[in-house]
Amino acid sequence: QVQLVESGGGLVQAGGSLRLSCAASGRTFSSYAMGWFRQAPGKGRVFVAAISWSGGNTYHADSVKGRFTISRDNAKNTIYLQMNSLKPEDTAVYYCASARWSGYSSDYVPSREAEFGSWGQGTQVTVSS
């Protein structure tokens, strides 16, 4: 079982930037694709971005494409979400997630919530207008 701990959330003005981090422990981090999801108040959890276990391929939701960038450092067992040009509609709790299986090809990027089996506790991001 993997443990995931997010950090880096906070309050920022519209147009600003934040970088979220997610530190993993408990199993071979580099064998698992990773992702970020978010949940706004009163809404369901939605996909934001994901990265293959190799780090060679990424996928971002249309709503964040061009503004957010997911990356990973396998030596540090950590993934990141660089968030630029933040908008009030980006306000949400952001969750880090680890893929359910380690057998994906090196460039496969999961994006469905069912493909992720371990979740962090979440970090709040609030963007003021």
C-alpha positions as CSV (number, residue, x, y, z in Angstrom):
1,Q,0.0,0.0,0.0
2,V,1.3,3.5,-0.9
3,Q,0.9,6.6,1.3
4,L,0.5,9.9,-0.5
5,V,0.9,13.3,1.2
6,E,0.1,16.5,-0.7
7,S,1.4,19.9,0.1
8,G,1.7,23.4,-1.5
9,G,-1.9,24.5,-1.5
10,G,-3.0,27.9,-0.3
11,L,-4.7,31.2,-1.1
12,V,-3.7,33.0,-4.3
13,Q,-5.0,35.8,-6.4
14,A,-6.3,35.2,-9.9
15,G,-3.5,35.1,-12.3
16,G,-1.0,33.8,-9.7
17,S,0.8,30.5,-9.5
18,L,1.2,27.6,-7.1
19,R,3.1,24.4,-7.2
20,L,1.6,21.3,-5.5
21,S,3.8,18.4,-4.4
22,C,2.8,14.9,-3.6
23,A,5.3,12.7,-1.7
24,A,4.8,8.9,-1.9
25,S,6.1,6.1,0.3
26,G,5.4,2.5,0.9
27,R,6.0,0.9,-2.4
28,T,8.0,1.2,-5.6
29,F,7.0,4.7,-6.7
30,S,8.6,4.6,-10.1
31,S,6.5,1.6,-11.3
32,Y,3.2,3.5,-11.0
33,A,1.5,6.2,-13.1
34,M,0.3,9.1,-11.0
35,G,-2.3,11.7,-11.3
36,W,-4.0,14.8,-9.9
37,F,-7.8,15.2,-9.4
38,R,-9.8,18.1,-7.8
39,Q,-13.1,18.5,-6.2
40,A,-14.8,21.9,-6.0
41,P,-17.4,22.7,-3.4
42,G,-20.6,20.9,-4.0
43,K,-19.2,19.0,-7.1
44,G,-17.8,15.6,-7.8
45,R,-14.1,14.8,-8.1
46,V,-12.7,15.4,-11.6
47,F,-9.5,14.6,-13.4
48,V,-6.8,17.3,-13.8
49,A,-3.7,15.7,-15.1
50,A,-1.7,12.4,-15.1
51,I,1.8,11.2,-15.9
52,S,3.1,7.8,-17.0
53,W,5.3,5.8,-14.7
54,S,8.3,6.6,-17.0
55,G,7.5,10.3,-16.9
56,G,7.7,10.3,-20.7
57,N,4.0,11.0,-21.3
58,T,1.5,13.3,-19.7
59,Y,-2.2,14.1,-20.2
60,H,-4.0,17.3,-19.0
61,A,-7.7,18.0,-18.9
62,D,-8.8,20.6,-21.4
63,S,-9.8,23.0,-18.6
64,V,-6.1,23.3,-17.4
65,K,-4.2,22.6,-20.6
66,G,-1.6,25.3,-21.2
67,R,-1.8,26.5,-17.6
68,F,-1.0,23.5,-15.5
69,T,1.9,21.0,-15.9
70,I,2.4,17.7,-14.2
71,S,5.8,16.3,-13.6
72,R,7.6,13.7,-11.5
73,D,10.9,13.0,-9.9
74,N,11.3,9.3,-9.3
75,A,14.5,9.8,-7.3
76,K,12.5,11.8,-4.8
77,N,9.3,9.7,-5.0
78,T,7.4,12.9,-5.7
79,I,5.1,14.3,-8.3
80,Y,4.3,18.0,-8.9
81,L,1.6,20.1,-10.3
82,Q,2.7,23.5,-11.5
83,M,-0.3,25.8,-11.7
84,N,0.0,29.1,-13.6
85,S,-2.6,31.7,-14.6
86,L,-4.9,30.5,-11.9
87,K,-8.6,31.3,-12.1
88,P,-11.3,31.4,-9.4
89,E,-12.9,28.3,-11.0
90,D,-9.7,26.4,-10.1
91,T,-10.7,26.7,-6.5
92,A,-10.9,23.1,-5.1
93,V,-9.4,20.5,-3.0
94,Y,-6.6,18.9,-5.0
95,Y,-5.9,15.1,-4.6
96,C,-2.9,13.2,-5.6
97,A,-3.5,9.6,-6.8
98,S,-1.5,6.5,-7.6
99,A,-2.5,4.1,-10.4
100,R,-4.1,0.9,-9.2
101,W,-1.7,-1.3,-11.3
102,S,2.0,-1.3,-12.1
103,G,1.7,-3.3,-15.4
104,Y,0.9,-0.4,-17.7
105,S,3.2,0.3,-20.6
106,S,5.8,2.9,-20.0
107,D,3.9,5.6,-21.9
108,Y,0.4,4.8,-20.8
109,V,-1.4,7.6,-18.9
110,P,-4.5,6.6,-17.0
111,S,-7.2,9.3,-16.7
112,R,-10.3,7.5,-15.3
113,E,-10.8,7.7,-11.5
114,A,-11.3,3.9,-11.5
115,E,-7.7,3.4,-12.7
116,F,-6.4,5.0,-9.5
117,G,-6.3,3.0,-6.3
118,S,-4.6,5.1,-3.7
119,W,-5.4,8.7,-2.7
120,G,-3.9,11.4,-0.6
121,Q,-5.8,13.5,1.9
122,G,-6.0,16.5,-0.4
123,T,-4.8,20.1,-0.3
124,Q,-7.0,23.2,-0.5
125,V,-6.4,25.7,-3.3
126,T,-8.3,28.9,-3.2
127,V,-8.1,31.5,-6.0
128,S,-9.6,34.9,-5.2
129,S,-10.9,37.2,-7.9
